Amino acid sequence: MAIDPDLARKRLEARRLELEAQSHETEETRQAVELDQQSVGRLTRMDAMQVQAMAQAQERKRQHDLVRIEMALRRLEAGDYGICVECGEEIPDRRLAIDPMAEKCVDCA
């Protein structure tokens, strides 16, 4: 099955917009937790630090996915999108529908 480059680009750009929006929405959560024992108790501060650590980990994942999107867009421009970088076989459209950034087929992943 041939991959529709316009559909692939739309999927990638939609995912990029979604990731950028999520990043913007969680920006405050990733900020440093203030050390103010007067206004925040120790356990509350520990909870806030845990939430911050999780938000930072999610942001790292989003940034990684944004890089993967850029790489997929480059493959699309080069005419290599949808071709496994390991074995050279075509990546099924169903896989690309789930993960439009996929660079490997299921067997090689």
Backbone atoms as SQL, in Angstrom:
CREATE TABLE atoms (id INTEGER PRIMARY KEY, chain TEXT, resi INTEGER, resn TEXT, atom TEXT, x REAL, y REAL, z REAL);
INSERT INTO atoms VALUES
  (1, 'A', 1, 'MET', 'N', 0.844, -1.178, 0.000),
  (2, 'A', 1, 'MET', 'CA', 0.000, 0.000, 0.000),
  (3, 'A', 1, 'MET', 'C', 0.891, 1.244, 0.000),
  (4, 'A', 2, 'ALA', 'N', 0.691, 2.156, -0.892),
  (5, 'A', 2, 'ALA', 'CA', 1.483, 3.376, -0.984),
  (6, 'A', 2, 'ALA', 'C', 1.044, 4.363, 0.097),
  (7, 'A', 3, 'ILE', 'N', 2.014, 5.053, 0.643),
  (8, 'A', 3, 'ILE', 'CA', 1.749, 6.012, 1.705),
  (9, 'A', 3, 'ILE', 'C', 1.395, 7.358, 1.080),
  (10, 'A', 4, 'ASP', 'N', 0.329, 7.954, 1.555),
  (11, 'A', 4, 'ASP', 'CA', -0.097, 9.270, 1.090),
  (12, 'A', 4, 'ASP', 'C', 0.750, 10.322, 1.818),
  (13, 'A', 5, 'PRO', 'N', 1.659, 11.008, 1.112),
  (14, 'A', 5, 'PRO', 'CA', 2.546, 11.983, 1.759),
  (15, 'A', 5, 'PRO', 'C', 1.791, 13.125, 2.425),
  (16, 'A', 6, 'ASP', 'N', 0.691, 13.551, 1.845),
  (17, 'A', 6, 'ASP', 'CA', -0.086, 14.641, 2.451),
  (18, 'A', 6, 'ASP', 'C', -0.711, 14.204, 3.772),
  (19, 'A', 7, 'LEU', 'N', -1.243, 12.993, 3.791),
  (20, 'A', 7, 'LEU', 'CA', -1.829, 12.457, 5.018),
  (21, 'A', 7, 'LEU', 'C', -0.741, 12.283, 6.080),
  (22, 'A', 8, 'ALA', 'N', 0.402, 11.768, 5.680),
  (23, 'A', 8, 'ALA', 'CA', 1.510, 11.581, 6.617),
  (24, 'A', 8, 'ALA', 'C', 1.947, 12.921, 7.207),
  (25, 'A', 9, 'ARG', 'N', 2.077, 13.924, 6.373),
  (26, 'A', 9, 'ARG', 'CA', 2.480, 15.258, 6.838),
  (27, 'A', 9, 'ARG', 'C', 1.444, 15.815, 7.819),
  (28, 'A', 10, 'LYS', 'N', 0.155, 15.639, 7.492),
  (29, 'A', 10, 'LYS', 'CA', -0.907, 16.124, 8.382),
  (30, 'A', 10, 'LYS', 'C', -0.842, 15.426, 9.740),
  (31, 'A', 11, 'ARG', 'N', -0.625, 14.118, 9.729),
  (32, 'A', 11, 'ARG', 'CA', -0.516, 13.363, 10.990),
  (33, 'A', 11, 'ARG', 'C', 0.653, 13.877, 11.825),
  (34, 'A', 12, 'LEU', 'N', 1.787, 14.060, 11.167),
  (35, 'A', 12, 'LEU', 'CA', 2.990, 14.517, 11.873),
  (36, 'A', 12, 'LEU', 'C', 2.815, 15.933, 12.412),
  (37, 'A', 13, 'GLU', 'N', 2.258, 16.807, 11.613),
  (38, 'A', 13, 'GLU', 'CA', 2.077, 18.187, 12.050),
  (39, 'A', 13, 'GLU', 'C', 1.028, 18.287, 13.156),
  (40, 'A', 14, 'ALA', 'N', -0.011, 17.469, 13.081),
  (41, 'A', 14, 'ALA', 'CA', -1.029, 17.452, 14.136),
  (42, 'A', 14, 'ALA', 'C', -0.413, 16.972, 15.449),
  (43, 'A', 15, 'ARG', 'N', 0.416, 15.941, 15.354),
  (44, 'A', 15, 'ARG', 'CA', 1.070, 15.433, 16.567),
  (45, 'A', 15, 'ARG', 'C', 2.028, 16.476, 17.139),
  (46, 'A', 16, 'ARG', 'N', 2.740, 17.197, 16.270),
  (47, 'A', 16, 'ARG', 'CA', 3.653, 18.242, 16.735),
  (48, 'A', 16, 'ARG', 'C', 2.879, 19.334, 17.473),
  (49, 'A', 17, 'LEU', 'N', 1.757, 19.778, 16.904),
  (50, 'A', 17, 'LEU', 'CA', 0.945, 20.804, 17.561),
  (51, 'A', 17, 'LEU', 'C', 0.428, 20.330, 18.913),
  (52, 'A', 18, 'GLU', 'N', 0.022, 19.069, 18.972),
  (53, 'A', 18, 'GLU', 'CA', -0.469, 18.492, 20.221),
  (54, 'A', 18, 'GLU', 'C', 0.638, 18.485, 21.284),
  (55, 'A', 19, 'LEU', 'N', 1.829, 18.057, 20.905),
  (56, 'A', 19, 'LEU', 'CA', 2.948, 18.010, 21.848),
  (57, 'A', 19, 'LEU', 'C', 3.347, 19.410, 22.313),
  (58, 'A', 20, 'GLU', 'N', 3.373, 20.365, 21.396),
  (59, 'A', 20, 'GLU', 'CA', 3.731, 21.735, 21.764),
  (60, 'A', 20, 'GLU', 'C', 2.693, 22.329, 22.717),
  (61, 'A', 21, 'ALA', 'N', 1.416, 22.038, 22.495),
  (62, 'A', 21, 'ALA', 'CA', 0.355, 22.522, 23.380),
  (63, 'A', 21, 'ALA', 'C', 0.495, 21.907, 24.769),
  (64, 'A', 22, 'GLN', 'N', 0.767, 20.605, 24.828),
  (65, 'A', 22, 'GLN', 'CA', 0.960, 19.939, 26.118),
  (66, 'A', 22, 'GLN', 'C', 2.156, 20.529, 26.854),
  (67, 'A', 23, 'SER', 'N', 3.205, 20.805, 26.126),
  (68, 'A', 23, 'SER', 'CA', 4.399, 21.387, 26.733),
  (69, 'A', 23, 'SER', 'C', 4.081, 22.746, 27.339),
  (70, 'A', 24, 'HIS', 'N', 3.338, 23.539, 26.613),
  (71, 'A', 24, 'HIS', 'CA', 2.966, 24.869, 27.098),
  (72, 'A', 24, 'HIS', 'C', 2.064, 24.771, 28.332),
  (73, 'A', 25, 'GLU', 'N', 1.118, 23.837, 28.317),
  (74, 'A', 25, 'GLU', 'CA', 0.172, 23.671, 29.421),
  (75, 'A', 25, 'GLU', 'C', 0.851, 23.236, 30.714),
  (76, 'A', 26, 'THR', 'N', 1.929, 22.476, 30.610),
  (77, 'A', 26, 'THR', 'CA', 2.580, 21.929, 31.809),
  (78, 'A', 26, 'THR', 'C', 3.829, 22.706, 32.213),
  (79, 'A', 27, 'GLU', 'N', 4.061, 23.840, 31.591),
  (80, 'A', 27, 'GLU', 'CA', 5.268, 24.613, 31.865),
  (81, 'A', 27, 'GLU', 'C', 5.386, 24.977, 33.350),
  (82, 'A', 28, 'GLU', 'N', 4.303, 25.416, 33.956),
  (83, 'A', 28, 'GLU', 'CA', 4.335, 25.824, 35.355),
  (84, 'A', 28, 'GLU', 'C', 4.618, 24.646, 36.282),
  (85, 'A', 29, 'THR', 'N', 4.092, 23.483, 35.957),
  (86, 'A', 29, 'THR', 'CA', 4.281, 22.285, 36.778),
  (87, 'A', 29, 'THR', 'C', 5.744, 21.857, 36.821),
  (88, 'A', 30, 'ARG', 'N', 6.502, 22.168, 35.765),
  (89, 'A', 30, 'ARG', 'CA', 7.905, 21.755, 35.687),
  (90, 'A', 30, 'ARG', 'C', 8.851, 22.716, 36.395),
  (91, 'A', 31, 'GLN', 'N', 8.334, 23.858, 36.842),
  (92, 'A', 31, 'GLN', 'CA', 9.182, 24.850, 37.497),
  (93, 'A', 31, 'GLN', 'C', 9.681, 24.329, 38.844),
  (94, 'A', 32, 'ALA', 'N', 10.769, 24.922, 39.314),
  (95, 'A', 32, 'ALA', 'CA', 11.366, 24.520, 40.595),
  (96, 'A', 32, 'ALA', 'C', 10.360, 24.718, 41.724),
  (97, 'A', 33, 'VAL', 'N', 10.365, 23.784, 42.660),
  (98, 'A', 33, 'VAL', 'CA', 9.506, 23.857, 43.837),
  (99, 'A', 33, 'VAL', 'C', 10.203, 24.739, 44.860),
  (100, 'A', 34, 'GLU', 'N', 9.496, 25.767, 45.316),
  (101, 'A', 34, 'GLU', 'CA', 10.090, 26.707, 46.265),
  (102, 'A', 34, 'GLU', 'C', 10.209, 26.087, 47.647),
  (103, 'A', 35, 'LEU', 'N', 11.273, 26.456, 48.316),
  (104, 'A', 35, 'LEU', 'CA', 11.511, 25.996, 49.691),
  (105, 'A', 35, 'LEU', 'C', 10.978, 27.062, 50.633),
  (106, 'A', 36, 'ASP', 'N', 9.713, 26.913, 50.997),
  (107, 'A', 36, 'ASP', 'CA', 9.066, 27.860, 51.899),
  (108, 'A', 36, 'ASP', 'C', 8.310, 27.046, 52.927),
  (109, 'A', 37, 'GLN', 'N', 8.987, 26.670, 53.977),
  (110, 'A', 37, 'GLN', 'CA', 8.408, 25.812, 55.008),
  (111, 'A', 37, 'GLN', 'C', 7.229, 26.481, 55.723),
  (112, 'A', 38, 'GLN', 'N', 7.151, 27.801, 55.671),
  (113, 'A', 38, 'GLN', 'CA', 6.070, 28.513, 56.357),
  (114, 'A', 38, 'GLN', 'C', 4.732, 28.335, 55.638),
  (115, 'A', 39, 'SER', 'N', 4.762, 28.356, 54.317),
  (116, 'A', 39, 'SER', 'CA', 3.498, 28.281, 53.575),
  (117, 'A', 39, 'SER', 'C', 3.183, 26.873, 53.083),
  (118, 'A', 40, 'VAL', 'N', 4.182, 26.022, 52.995),
  (119, 'A', 40, 'VAL', 'CA', 3.980, 24.670, 52.487),
  (120, 'A', 40, 'VAL', 'C', 4.629, 23.677, 53.448),
  (121, 'A', 41, 'GLY', 'N', 3.860, 22.681, 53.867),
  (122, 'A', 41, 'GLY', 'CA', 4.402, 21.659, 54.751),
  (123, 'A', 41, 'GLY', 'C', 5.357, 20.737, 54.019),
  (124, 'A', 42, 'ARG', 'N', 6.133, 19.966, 54.794),
  (125, 'A', 42, 'ARG', 'CA', 7.152, 19.090, 54.211),
  (126, 'A', 42, 'ARG', 'C', 6.549, 18.059, 53.259),
  (127, 'A', 43, 'LEU', 'N', 5.451, 17.421, 53.652),
  (128, 'A', 43, 'LEU', 'CA', 4.840, 16.396, 52.803),
  (129, 'A', 43, 'LEU', 'C', 4.241, 17.009, 51.540),
  (130, 'A', 44, 'THR', 'N', 3.651, 18.175, 51.681),
  (131, 'A', 44, 'THR', 'CA', 3.099, 18.852, 50.511),
  (132, 'A', 44, 'THR', 'C', 4.218, 19.212, 49.541),
  (133, 'A', 45, 'ARG', 'N', 5.337, 19.656, 50.082),
  (134, 'A', 45, 'ARG', 'CA', 6.483, 19.999, 49.233),
  (135, 'A', 45, 'ARG', 'C', 7.025, 18.749, 48.543),
  (136, 'A', 46, 'MET', 'N', 7.079, 17.631, 49.271),
  (137, 'A', 46, 'MET', 'CA', 7.550, 16.381, 48.662),
  (138, 'A', 46, 'MET', 'C', 6.613, 15.950, 47.532),
  (139, 'A', 47, 'ASP', 'N', 5.306, 16.098, 47.764),
  (140, 'A', 47, 'ASP', 'CA', 4.344, 15.785, 46.700),
  (141, 'A', 47, 'ASP', 'C', 4.576, 16.680, 45.494),
  (142, 'A', 48, 'ALA', 'N', 4.803, 17.973, 45.736),
  (143, 'A', 48, 'ALA', 'CA', 5.034, 18.921, 44.652),
  (144, 'A', 48, 'ALA', 'C', 6.307, 18.561, 43.888),
  (145, 'A', 49, 'MET', 'N', 7.322, 18.108, 44.593),
  (146, 'A', 49, 'MET', 'CA', 8.577, 17.719, 43.936),
  (147, 'A', 49, 'MET', 'C', 8.373, 16.475, 43.084),
  (148, 'A', 50, 'GLN', 'N', 7.545, 15.554, 43.564),
  (149, 'A', 50, 'GLN', 'CA', 7.254, 14.346, 42.789),
  (150, 'A', 50, 'GLN', 'C', 6.478, 14.701, 41.519),
  (151, 'A', 51, 'VAL', 'N', 5.503, 15.584, 41.641),
  (152, 'A', 51, 'VAL', 'CA', 4.735, 16.030, 40.482),
  (153, 'A', 51, 'VAL', 'C', 5.666, 16.726, 39.498),
  (154, 'A', 52, 'GLN', 'N', 6.582, 17.548, 40.022),
  (155, 'A', 52, 'GLN', 'CA', 7.545, 18.250, 39.173),
  (156, 'A', 52, 'GLN', 'C', 8.427, 17.254, 38.421),
  (157, 'A', 53, 'ALA', 'N', 8.918, 16.236, 39.112),
  (158, 'A', 53, 'ALA', 'CA', 9.786, 15.238, 38.477),
  (159, 'A', 53, 'ALA', 'C', 9.039, 14.487, 37.376),
  (160, 'A', 54, 'MET', 'N', 7.784, 14.152, 37.629),
  (161, 'A', 54, 'MET', 'CA', 6.992, 13.462, 36.600),
  (162, 'A', 54, 'MET', 'C', 6.749, 14.379, 35.409),
  (163, 'A', 55, 'ALA', 'N', 6.464, 15.652, 35.668),
  (164, 'A', 55, 'ALA', 'CA', 6.223, 16.606, 34.584),
  (165, 'A', 55, 'ALA', 'C', 7.490, 16.805, 33.755),
  (166, 'A', 56, 'GLN', 'N', 8.641, 16.833, 34.412),
  (167, 'A', 56, 'GLN', 'CA', 9.901, 16.982, 33.686),
  (168, 'A', 56, 'GLN', 'C', 10.192, 15.752, 32.836),
  (169, 'A', 57, 'ALA', 'N', 9.891, 14.568, 33.349),
  (170, 'A', 57, 'ALA', 'CA', 10.093, 13.340, 32.575),
  (171, 'A', 57, 'ALA', 'C', 9.168, 13.323, 31.349),
  (172, 'A', 58, 'GLN', 'N', 7.938, 13.757, 31.534),
  (173, 'A', 58, 'GLN', 'CA', 7.010, 13.819, 30.405),
  (174, 'A', 58, 'GLN', 'C', 7.489, 14.835, 29.373),
  (175, 'A', 59, 'GLU', 'N', 8.063, 15.935, 29.831),
  (176, 'A', 59, 'GLU', 'CA', 8.568, 16.944, 28.906),
  (177, 'A', 59, 'GLU', 'C', 9.750, 16.403, 28.102),
  (178, 'A', 60, 'ARG', 'N', 10.632, 15.648, 28.759),
  (179, 'A', 60, 'ARG', 'CA', 11.752, 15.031, 28.027),
  (180, 'A', 60, 'ARG', 'C', 11.227, 14.102, 26.938),
  (181, 'A', 61, 'LYS', 'N', 10.186, 13.337, 27.243),
  (182, 'A', 61, 'LYS', 'CA', 9.572, 12.433, 26.262),
  (183, 'A', 61, 'LYS', 'C', 8.963, 13.243, 25.117),
  (184, 'A', 62, 'ARG', 'N', 8.287, 14.342, 25.449),
  (185, 'A', 62, 'ARG', 'CA', 7.703, 15.190, 24.400),
  (186, 'A', 62, 'ARG', 'C', 8.798, 15.757, 23.505),
  (187, 'A', 63, 'GLN', 'N', 9.884, 16.226, 24.092),
  (188, 'A', 63, 'GLN', 'CA', 10.976, 16.790, 23.299),
  (189, 'A', 63, 'GLN', 'C', 11.596, 15.726, 22.394),
  (190, 'A', 64, 'HIS', 'N', 11.722, 14.508, 22.919),
  (191, 'A', 64, 'HIS', 'CA', 12.234, 13.392, 22.113),
  (192, 'A', 64, 'HIS', 'C', 11.294, 13.125, 20.934),
  (193, 'A', 65, 'ASP', 'N', 9.990, 13.139, 21.199),
  (194, 'A', 65, 'ASP', 'CA', 9.014, 12.911, 20.130),
  (195, 'A', 65, 'ASP', 'C', 9.044, 14.042, 19.098),
  (196, 'A', 66, 'LEU', 'N', 9.277, 15.276, 19.539),
  (197, 'A', 66, 'LEU', 'CA', 9.383, 16.381, 18.584),
  (198, 'A', 66, 'LEU', 'C', 10.579, 16.186, 17.654),
  (199, 'A', 67, 'VAL', 'N', 11.672, 15.669, 18.185),
  (200, 'A', 67, 'VAL', 'CA', 12.839, 15.360, 17.345),
  (201, 'A', 67, 'VAL', 'C', 12.481, 14.251, 16.362),
  (202, 'A', 68, 'ARG', 'N', 11.757, 13.224, 16.834),
  (203, 'A', 68, 'ARG', 'CA', 11.340, 12.132, 15.961),
  (204, 'A', 68, 'ARG', 'C', 10.421, 12.637, 14.850),
  (205, 'A', 69, 'ILE', 'N', 9.573, 13.617, 15.164),
  (206, 'A', 69, 'ILE', 'CA', 8.693, 14.196, 14.149),
  (207, 'A', 69, 'ILE', 'C', 9.524, 14.906, 13.092),
  (208, 'A', 70, 'GLU', 'N', 10.510, 15.683, 13.518),
  (209, 'A', 70, 'GLU', 'CA', 11.375, 16.378, 12.557),
  (210, 'A', 70, 'GLU', 'C', 12.112, 15.380, 11.662),
  (211, 'A', 71, 'MET', 'N', 12.579, 14.286, 12.249),
  (212, 'A', 71, 'MET', 'CA', 13.269, 13.259, 11.469),
  (213, 'A', 71, 'MET', 'C', 12.308, 12.621, 10.467),
  (214, 'A', 72, 'ALA', 'N', 11.063, 12.377, 10.887),
  (215, 'A', 72, 'ALA', 'CA', 10.065, 11.785, 9.992),
  (216, 'A', 72, 'ALA', 'C', 9.735, 12.747, 8.849),
  (217, 'A', 73, 'LEU', 'N', 9.634, 14.032, 9.149),
  (218, 'A', 73, 'LEU', 'CA', 9.372, 15.020, 8.099),
  (219, 'A', 73, 'LEU', 'C', 10.525, 15.066, 7.096),
  (220, 'A', 74, 'ARG', 'N', 11.739, 14.937, 7.577),
  (221, 'A', 74, 'ARG', 'CA', 12.901, 14.900, 6.676),
  (222, 'A', 74, 'ARG', 'C', 12.866, 13.661, 5.792),
  (223, 'A', 75, 'ARG', 'N', 12.489, 12.508, 6.390),
  (224, 'A', 75, 'ARG', 'CA', 12.375, 11.282, 5.590),
  (225, 'A', 75, 'ARG', 'C', 11.278, 11.442, 4.541),
  (226, 'A', 76, 'LEU', 'N', 10.204, 12.129, 4.918),
  (227, 'A', 76, 'LEU', 'CA', 9.101, 12.375, 3.994),
  (228, 'A', 76, 'LEU', 'C', 9.587, 13.209, 2.810),
  (229, 'A', 77, 'GLU', 'N', 10.339, 14.262, 3.089),
  (230, 'A', 77, 'GLU', 'CA', 10.876, 15.125, 2.034),
  (231, 'A', 77, 'GLU', 'C', 11.861, 14.360, 1.134),
  (232, 'A', 78, 'ALA', 'N', 12.623, 13.457, 1.732),
  (233, 'A', 78, 'ALA', 'CA', 13.618, 12.695, 0.976),
  (234, 'A', 78, 'ALA', 'C', 13.002, 11.511, 0.226),
  (235, 'A', 79, 'GLY', 'N', 11.726, 11.231, 0.512),
  (236, 'A', 79, 'GLY', 'CA', 11.080, 10.100, -0.145),
  (237, 'A', 79, 'GLY', 'C', 11.326, 8.770, 0.552),
  (238, 'A', 80, 'ASP', 'N', 11.862, 8.820, 1.780),
  (239, 'A', 80, 'ASP', 'CA', 12.163, 7.601, 2.534),
  (240, 'A', 80, 'ASP', 'C', 11.151, 7.315, 3.636),
  (241, 'A', 81, 'TYR', 'N', 10.132, 8.143, 3.764),
  (242, 'A', 81, 'TYR', 'CA', 9.144, 7.954, 4.826),
  (243, 'A', 81, 'TYR', 'C', 8.385, 6.655, 4.582),
  (244, 'A', 82, 'GLY', 'N', 8.198, 5.901, 5.661),
  (245, 'A', 82, 'GLY', 'CA', 7.466, 4.647, 5.558),
  (246, 'A', 82, 'GLY', 'C', 8.324, 3.463, 5.168),
  (247, 'A', 83, 'ILE', 'N', 9.640, 3.695, 5.062),
  (248, 'A', 83, 'ILE', 'CA', 10.588, 2.625, 4.756),
  (249, 'A', 83, 'ILE', 'C', 11.417, 2.372, 6.013),
  (250, 'A', 84, 'CYS', 'N', 11.477, 1.133, 6.440),
  (251, 'A', 84, 'CYS', 'CA', 12.221, 0.761, 7.646),
  (252, 'A', 84, 'CYS', 'C', 13.704, 1.097, 7.473),
  (253, 'A', 85, 'VAL', 'N', 14.270, 1.792, 8.458),
  (254, 'A', 85, 'VAL', 'CA', 15.683, 2.174, 8.385),
  (255, 'A', 85, 'VAL', 'C', 16.608, 0.980, 8.622),
  (256, 'A', 86, 'GLU', 'N', 16.063, -0.109, 9.144),
  (257, 'A', 86, 'GLU', 'CA', 16.878, -1.302, 9.414),
  (258, 'A', 86, 'GLU', 'C', 16.919, -2.246, 8.207),
  (259, 'A', 87, 'CYS', 'N', 15.730, -2.657, 7.749),
  (260, 'A', 87, 'CYS', 'CA', 15.675, -3.709, 6.717),
  (261, 'A', 87, 'CYS', 'C', 15.284, -3.187, 5.333),
  (262, 'A', 88, 'GLY', 'N', 14.792, -1.951, 5.262),
  (263, 'A', 88, 'GLY', 'CA', 14.407, -1.387, 3.977),
  (264, 'A', 88, 'GLY', 'C', 13.021, -1.784, 3.494),
  (265, 'A', 89, 'GLU', 'N', 12.287, -2.547, 4.297),
  (266, 'A', 89, 'GLU', 'CA', 10.922, -2.945, 3.927),
  (267, 'A', 89, 'GLU', 'C', 9.950, -1.807, 4.243),
  (268, 'A', 90, 'GLU', 'N', 8.797, -1.841, 3.581),
  (269, 'A', 90, 'GLU', 'CA', 7.782, -0.825, 3.818),
  (270, 'A', 90, 'GLU', 'C', 7.149, -1.014, 5.196),
  (271, 'A', 91, 'ILE', 'N', 6.970, 0.086, 5.912),
  (272, 'A', 91, 'ILE', 'CA', 6.291, 0.062, 7.212),
  (273, 'A', 91, 'ILE', 'C', 4.793, 0.134, 6.924),
  (274, 'A', 92, 'PRO', 'N', 4.004, -0.805, 7.456),
  (275, 'A', 92, 'PRO', 'CA', 2.556, -0.806, 7.181),
  (276, 'A', 92, 'PRO', 'C', 1.898, 0.505, 7.616),
  (277, 'A', 93, 'ASP', 'N', 0.932, 0.952, 6.816),
  (278, 'A', 93, 'ASP', 'CA', 0.234, 2.203, 7.114),
  (279, 'A', 93, 'ASP', 'C', -0.464, 2.140, 8.469),
  (280, 'A', 94, 'ARG', 'N', -0.934, 0.971, 8.870),
  (281, 'A', 94, 'ARG', 'CA', -1.578, 0.839, 10.195),
  (282, 'A', 94, 'ARG', 'C', -0.602, 1.225, 11.292),
  (283, 'A', 95, 'ARG', 'N', 0.652, 0.811, 11.157),
  (284, 'A', 95, 'ARG', 'CA', 1.671, 1.171, 12.160),
  (285, 'A', 95, 'ARG', 'C', 1.921, 2.670, 12.134),
  (286, 'A', 96, 'LEU', 'N', 2.002, 3.233, 10.933),
  (287, 'A', 96, 'LEU', 'CA', 2.233, 4.672, 10.809),
  (288, 'A', 96, 'LEU', 'C', 1.033, 5.477, 11.291),
  (289, 'A', 97, 'ALA', 'N', -0.162, 4.919, 11.200),
  (290, 'A', 97, 'ALA', 'CA', -1.351, 5.602, 11.716),
  (291, 'A', 97, 'ALA', 'C', -1.290, 5.696, 13.235),
  (292, 'A', 98, 'ILE', 'N', -0.750, 4.659, 13.866),
  (293, 'A', 98, 'ILE', 'CA', -0.614, 4.642, 15.326),
  (294, 'A', 98, 'ILE', 'C', 0.569, 5.501, 15.763),
  (295, 'A', 99, 'ASP', 'N', 1.688, 5.350, 15.060),
  (296, 'A', 99, 'ASP', 'CA', 2.902, 6.104, 15.376),
  (297, 'A', 99, 'ASP', 'C', 3.457, 6.679, 14.080),
  (298, 'A', 100, 'PRO', 'N', 3.011, 7.873, 13.708),
  (299, 'A', 100, 'PRO', 'CA', 3.464, 8.451, 12.433),
  (300, 'A', 100, 'PRO', 'C', 4.963, 8.743, 12.403),
  (301, 'A', 101, 'MET', 'N', 5.620, 8.651, 13.550),
  (302, 'A', 101, 'MET', 'CA', 7.059, 8.910, 13.618),
  (303, 'A', 101, 'MET', 'C', 7.883, 7.627, 13.469),
  (304, 'A', 102, 'ALA', 'N', 7.209, 6.487, 13.345),
  (305, 'A', 102, 'ALA', 'CA', 7.899, 5.193, 13.303),
  (306, 'A', 102, 'ALA', 'C', 8.940, 5.164, 12.177),
  (307, 'A', 103, 'GLU', 'N', 10.125, 4.718, 12.524),
  (308, 'A', 103, 'GLU', 'CA', 11.184, 4.599, 11.523),
  (309, 'A', 103, 'GLU', 'C', 11.565, 3.153, 11.255),
  (310, 'A', 104, 'LYS', 'N', 10.959, 2.248, 12.024),
  (311, 'A', 104, 'LYS', 'CA', 11.254, 0.824, 11.852),
  (312, 'A', 104, 'LYS', 'C', 9.945, 0.045, 11.748),
  (313, 'A', 105, 'CYS', 'N', 10.012, -1.059, 10.991),
  (314, 'A', 105, 'CYS', 'CA', 8.865, -1.955, 10.922),
  (315, 'A', 105, 'CYS', 'C', 8.740, -2.703, 12.250),
  (316, 'A', 106, 'VAL', 'N', 7.658, -3.423, 12.426),
  (317, 'A', 106, 'VAL', 'CA', 7.424, -4.139, 13.681),
  (318, 'A', 106, 'VAL', 'C', 8.528, -5.161, 13.943),
  (319, 'A', 107, 'ASP', 'N', 8.944, -5.886, 12.924),
  (320, 'A', 107, 'ASP', 'CA', 9.977, -6.908, 13.107),
  (321, 'A', 107, 'ASP', 'C', 11.311, -6.321, 13.579),
  (322, 'A', 108, 'CYS', 'N', 11.671, -5.153, 13.054),
  (323, 'A', 108, 'CYS', 'CA', 12.961, -4.534, 13.408),
  (324, 'A', 108, 'CYS', 'C', 12.892, -3.726, 14.698),
  (325, 'A', 109, 'ALA', 'N', 11.673, -3.305, 15.063),
  (326, 'A', 109, 'ALA', 'CA', 11.519, -2.516, 16.295),
  (327, 'A', 109, 'ALA', 'C', 11.669, -3.422, 17.471);
